[in-house]
Amino acid sequence: MTDLNAKPELEFPEGPAPTDLEISDIVTGEGVEANSGATVDVHYLGVEYDSGEEFDSSWNRGQSINFPLGSLIAGWQQGIPGMKVGGRRKLVVPPHLAYGPAGSGHRLAGKTLIFVIDLLGVS
């Protein structure tokens, strides 16, 4: 059983990184559904696909984050709509939907990223 009050743990991915966004529900929520224009309240974990290294986690800060979907990376803009409050979703986001190609200035540029996102609220 998945504990949505606990930081998720990820198994190291196998095989080459995908070139398209992969969306998979770990837990299907039963609350309000997020749409593309929503502001969402989430807990999340971010891990590099190739190394398995964690690069960010709201759980480590002990506080969820709240933001409009339109201000996020394309992988989140495409991967969160349709998710319902109370759900946990895994997104595998290729570079072109994350921080762009290697050398574009962001420390995660050129990297495929894995996010586990718990949707806590929608407004």
PyRosetta script that sets phi, psi and omega in degrees:
from pyrosetta import init, pose_from_sequence

init()
pose = pose_from_sequence("MTDLNAKPELEFPEGPAPTDLEISDIVTGEGVEANSGATVDVHYLGVEYDSGEEFDSSWNRGQSINFPLGSLIAGWQQGIPGMKVGGRRKLVVPPHLAYGPAGSGHRLAGKTLIFVIDLLGVS")
pose.set_psi(1, 136.5)
pose.set_omega(1, -179.4)
pose.set_phi(2, -85.6)
pose.set_psi(2, 127.9)
pose.set_omega(2, 178.1)
pose.set_phi(3, -95.4)
pose.set_psi(3, 107.1)
pose.set_omega(3, -177.5)
pose.set_phi(4, -74.3)
pose.set_psi(4, -4.7)
pose.set_omega(4, 175.8)
pose.set_phi(5, -92.6)
pose.set_psi(5, -3.2)
pose.set_omega(5, -177.3)
pose.set_phi(6, -114.8)
pose.set_psi(6, 149.4)
pose.set_omega(6, 176.1)
pose.set_phi(7, -60.4)
pose.set_psi(7, 132.7)
pose.set_omega(7, -179.6)
pose.set_phi(8, -71.4)
pose.set_psi(8, 157.0)
pose.set_omega(8, 173.1)
pose.set_phi(9, -117.8)
pose.set_psi(9, 139.3)
pose.set_omega(9, -178.8)
pose.set_phi(10, -113.6)
pose.set_psi(10, 141.5)
pose.set_omega(10, 170.8)
pose.set_phi(11, -83.4)
pose.set_psi(11, 145.8)
pose.set_omega(11, -179.7)
pose.set_phi(12, -62.1)
pose.set_psi(12, 129.8)
pose.set_omega(12, -178.2)
pose.set_phi(13, -70.2)
pose.set_psi(13, 152.5)
pose.set_omega(13, 178.1)
pose.set_phi(14, -110.2)
pose.set_psi(14, 149.2)
pose.set_omega(14, 175.5)
pose.set_phi(15, 82.4)
pose.set_psi(15, 179.4)
pose.set_omega(15, -178.6)
pose.set_phi(16, -69.8)
pose.set_psi(16, 154.2)
pose.set_omega(16, 178.6)
pose.set_phi(17, -65.8)
pose.set_psi(17, 141.7)
pose.set_omega(17, 178.6)
pose.set_phi(18, -69.7)
pose.set_psi(18, 155.2)
pose.set_omega(18, 178.1)
pose.set_phi(19, -97.9)
pose.set_psi(19, -11.0)
pose.set_omega(19, 177.4)
pose.set_phi(20, -117.1)
pose.set_psi(20, 157.2)
pose.set_omega(20, 176.7)
pose.set_phi(21, -61.4)
pose.set_psi(21, 130.3)
pose.set_omega(21, 174.8)
pose.set_phi(22, -112.1)
pose.set_psi(22, 128.7)
pose.set_omega(22, -178.7)
pose.set_phi(23, -121.4)
pose.set_psi(23, 125.6)
pose.set_omega(23, 176.1)
pose.set_phi(24, -141.7)
pose.set_psi(24, 131.3)
pose.set_omega(24, 178.4)
pose.set_phi(25, -84.1)
pose.set_psi(25, 127.0)
pose.set_omega(25, 175.2)
pose.set_phi(26, -88.5)
pose.set_psi(26, -42.8)
pose.set_omega(26, 174.2)
pose.set_phi(27, -133.7)
pose.set_psi(27, 129.6)
pose.set_omega(27, 177.0)
pose.set_phi(28, -88.5)
pose.set_psi(28, 122.8)
pose.set_omega(28, 179.4)
pose.set_phi(29, -74.7)
pose.set_psi(29, 165.7)
pose.set_omega(29, 179.6)
pose.set_phi(30, -122.5)
pose.set_psi(30, 4.9)
pose.set_omega(30, -177.3)
pose.set_phi(31, -92.6)
pose.set_psi(31, -154.3)
pose.set_omega(31, -179.0)
pose.set_phi(32, -63.2)
pose.set_psi(32, 140.4)
pose.set_omega(32, -179.5)
pose.set_phi(33, -89.1)
pose.set_psi(33, 135.6)
pose.set_omega(33, 176.2)
pose.set_phi(34, -77.2)
pose.set_psi(34, 139.0)
pose.set_omega(34, 172.7)
pose.set_phi(35, -118.4)
pose.set_psi(35, 174.3)
pose.set_omega(35, -172.5)
pose.set_phi(36, -64.4)
pose.set_psi(36, -22.4)
pose.set_omega(36, 179.8)
pose.set_phi(37, -96.5)
pose.set_psi(37, 6.6)
pose.set_omega(37, -173.3)
pose.set_phi(38, -77.2)
pose.set_psi(38, 158.4)
pose.set_omega(38, 164.4)
pose.set_phi(39, -102.8)
pose.set_psi(39, 130.2)
pose.set_omega(39, -174.1)
pose.set_phi(40, -118.0)
pose.set_psi(40, 150.1)
pose.set_omega(40, 173.5)
pose.set_phi(41, -112.7)
pose.set_psi(41, 119.1)
pose.set_omega(41, -174.0)
pose.set_phi(42, -137.2)
pose.set_psi(42, 155.7)
pose.set_omega(42, 160.8)
pose.set_phi(43, -107.4)
pose.set_psi(43, 144.6)
pose.set_omega(43, -178.7)
pose.set_phi(44, -151.0)
pose.set_psi(44, 158.1)
pose.set_omega(44, 174.2)
pose.set_phi(45, -127.9)
pose.set_psi(45, 133.8)
pose.set_omega(45, 177.5)
pose.set_phi(46, -121.1)
pose.set_psi(46, 130.4)
pose.set_omega(46, -176.4)
pose.set_phi(47, -134.3)
pose.set_psi(47, 141.4)
pose.set_omega(47, 174.2)
pose.set_phi(48, -74.3)
pose.set_psi(48, 133.3)
pose.set_omega(48, -177.6)
pose.set_phi(49, -61.7)
pose.set_psi(49, -48.6)
pose.set_omega(49, -172.7)
pose.set_phi(50, -71.9)
pose.set_psi(50, -38.4)
pose.set_omega(50, -175.0)
pose.set_phi(51, -99.3)
pose.set_psi(51, -21.6)
pose.set_omega(51, -174.6)
pose.set_phi(52, 76.5)
pose.set_psi(52, 5.7)
pose.set_omega(52, -178.3)
pose.set_phi(53, -78.5)
pose.set_psi(53, 133.8)
pose.set_omega(53, 175.3)
pose.set_phi(54, -73.3)
pose.set_psi(54, 131.4)
pose.set_omega(54, 177.7)
pose.set_phi(55, -112.8)
pose.set_psi(55, -15.6)
pose.set_omega(55, 178.5)
pose.set_phi(56, -165.0)
pose.set_psi(56, 149.9)
pose.set_omega(56, 176.9)
pose.set_phi(57, -160.9)
pose.set_psi(57, 124.3)
pose.set_omega(57, 175.4)
pose.set_phi(58, -69.2)
pose.set_psi(58, -25.8)
pose.set_omega(58, 178.1)
pose.set_phi(59, -62.8)
pose.set_psi(59, -37.4)
pose.set_omega(59, 179.9)
pose.set_phi(60, -64.0)
pose.set_psi(60, -29.2)
pose.set_omega(60, 178.7)
pose.set_phi(61, -86.8)
pose.set_psi(61, -10.9)
pose.set_omega(61, 178.9)
pose.set_phi(62, 72.1)
pose.set_psi(62, 19.7)
pose.set_omega(62, -177.4)
pose.set_phi(63, -150.3)
pose.set_psi(63, 133.5)
pose.set_omega(63, 175.9)
pose.set_phi(64, -71.3)
pose.set_psi(64, 169.7)
pose.set_omega(64, 176.7)
pose.set_phi(65, -121.3)
pose.set_psi(65, 152.5)
pose.set_omega(65, -176.6)
pose.set_phi(66, -129.0)
pose.set_psi(66, 124.8)
pose.set_omega(66, -177.5)
pose.set_phi(67, -160.9)
pose.set_psi(67, 157.1)
pose.set_omega(67, 175.1)
pose.set_phi(68, -73.7)
pose.set_psi(68, 134.7)
pose.set_omega(68, -179.5)
pose.set_phi(69, -56.6)
pose.set_psi(69, -34.6)
pose.set_omega(69, -177.6)
pose.set_phi(70, -63.5)
pose.set_psi(70, -13.8)
pose.set_omega(70, -178.7)
pose.set_phi(71, -97.6)
pose.set_psi(71, 5.8)
pose.set_omega(71, -174.4)
pose.set_phi(72, -104.3)
pose.set_psi(72, 173.3)
pose.set_omega(72, 176.7)
pose.set_phi(73, -59.8)
pose.set_psi(73, 153.6)
pose.set_omega(73, -176.8)
pose.set_phi(74, -56.9)
pose.set_psi(74, -36.2)
pose.set_omega(74, 179.7)
pose.set_phi(75, -59.7)
pose.set_psi(75, -37.0)
pose.set_omega(75, 176.8)
pose.set_phi(76, -75.9)
pose.set_psi(76, -39.4)
pose.set_omega(76, 179.2)
pose.set_phi(77, -60.0)
pose.set_psi(77, -34.5)
pose.set_omega(77, 179.8)
pose.set_phi(78, -89.5)
pose.set_psi(78, -29.1)
pose.set_omega(78, -171.4)
pose.set_phi(79, -92.1)
pose.set_psi(79, -18.5)
pose.set_omega(79, -178.6)
pose.set_phi(80, -91.3)
pose.set_psi(80, -38.7)
pose.set_omega(80, 179.0)
pose.set_phi(81, -53.4)
pose.set_psi(81, 137.7)
pose.set_omega(81, -177.1)
pose.set_phi(82, 96.5)
pose.set_psi(82, -17.9)
pose.set_omega(82, 177.3)
pose.set_phi(83, -75.7)
pose.set_psi(83, 145.3)
pose.set_omega(83, -179.4)
pose.set_phi(84, -111.5)
pose.set_psi(84, 148.3)
pose.set_omega(84, 178.1)
pose.set_phi(85, -53.9)
pose.set_psi(85, 136.3)
pose.set_omega(85, -176.5)
pose.set_phi(86, 96.1)
pose.set_psi(86, -3.8)
pose.set_omega(86, -178.7)
pose.set_phi(87, -94.3)
pose.set_psi(87, 159.1)
pose.set_omega(87, 172.5)
pose.set_phi(88, -126.4)
pose.set_psi(88, 127.7)
pose.set_omega(88, -175.8)
pose.set_phi(89, -130.0)
pose.set_psi(89, 143.1)
pose.set_omega(89, 174.5)
pose.set_phi(90, -106.2)
pose.set_psi(90, 130.6)
pose.set_omega(90, 174.9)
pose.set_phi(91, -117.7)
pose.set_psi(91, 129.5)
pose.set_omega(91, 170.8)
pose.set_phi(92, -108.1)
pose.set_psi(92, 113.0)
pose.set_omega(92, -168.3)
pose.set_phi(93, -112.5)
pose.set_psi(93, 114.8)
pose.set_omega(93, 177.5)
pose.set_phi(94, -70.0)
pose.set_psi(94, 161.3)
pose.set_omega(94, -175.4)
pose.set_phi(95, -52.2)
pose.set_psi(95, -40.3)
pose.set_omega(95, -176.7)
pose.set_phi(96, -67.4)
pose.set_psi(96, -14.8)
pose.set_omega(96, 176.3)
pose.set_phi(97, -109.6)
pose.set_psi(97, 6.6)
pose.set_omega(97, 179.9)
pose.set_phi(98, -116.3)
pose.set_psi(98, -103.0)
pose.set_omega(98, -174.6)
pose.set_phi(99, -113.6)
pose.set_psi(99, 19.6)
pose.set_omega(99, 174.0)
pose.set_phi(100, 84.6)
pose.set_psi(100, -177.2)
pose.set_omega(100, -177.2)
pose.set_phi(101, -69.4)
pose.set_psi(101, 160.0)
pose.set_omega(101, 177.1)
pose.set_phi(102, -54.7)
pose.set_psi(102, 140.1)
pose.set_omega(102, 178.6)
pose.set_phi(103, 89.3)
pose.set_psi(103, 3.4)
pose.set_omega(103, -177.6)
pose.set_phi(104, -87.5)
pose.set_psi(104, 8.8)
pose.set_omega(104, 171.5)
pose.set_phi(105, 106.6)
pose.set_psi(105, -28.4)
pose.set_omega(105, 179.7)
pose.set_phi(106, -87.3)
pose.set_psi(106, 145.0)
pose.set_omega(106, -177.6)
pose.set_phi(107, -63.9)
pose.set_psi(107, -19.4)
pose.set_omega(107, 178.5)
pose.set_phi(108, -102.8)
pose.set_psi(108, 9.0)
pose.set_omega(108, 178.4)
pose.set_phi(109, -60.9)
pose.set_psi(109, 140.2)
pose.set_omega(109, 177.9)
pose.set_phi(110, 81.5)
pose.set_psi(110, 1.5)
pose.set_omega(110, -176.3)
pose.set_phi(111, -108.5)
pose.set_psi(111, 141.1)
pose.set_omega(111, 169.3)
pose.set_phi(112, -82.9)
pose.set_psi(112, 134.8)
pose.set_omega(112, -174.0)
pose.set_phi(113, -120.5)
pose.set_psi(113, 146.5)
pose.set_omega(113, 174.4)
pose.set_phi(114, -113.2)
pose.set_psi(114, 129.7)
pose.set_omega(114, 175.3)
pose.set_phi(115, -122.3)
pose.set_psi(115, 138.7)
pose.set_omega(115, 167.0)
pose.set_phi(116, -112.9)
pose.set_psi(116, 123.4)
pose.set_omega(116, -171.9)
pose.set_phi(117, -122.9)
pose.set_psi(117, 128.3)
pose.set_omega(117, 171.4)
pose.set_phi(118, -103.7)
pose.set_psi(118, 122.3)
pose.set_omega(118, 179.3)
pose.set_phi(119, -88.7)
pose.set_psi(119, 112.4)
pose.set_omega(119, -176.2)
pose.set_phi(120, -96.2)
pose.set_psi(120, -28.7)
pose.set_omega(120, -178.4)
pose.set_phi(121, -165.5)
pose.set_psi(121, 158.9)
pose.set_omega(121, 179.5)
pose.set_phi(122, -137.6)
pose.set_psi(122, 135.7)
pose.set_omega(122, 174.4)
pose.set_phi(123, -140.6)
pose.dump_pdb("model.pdb")
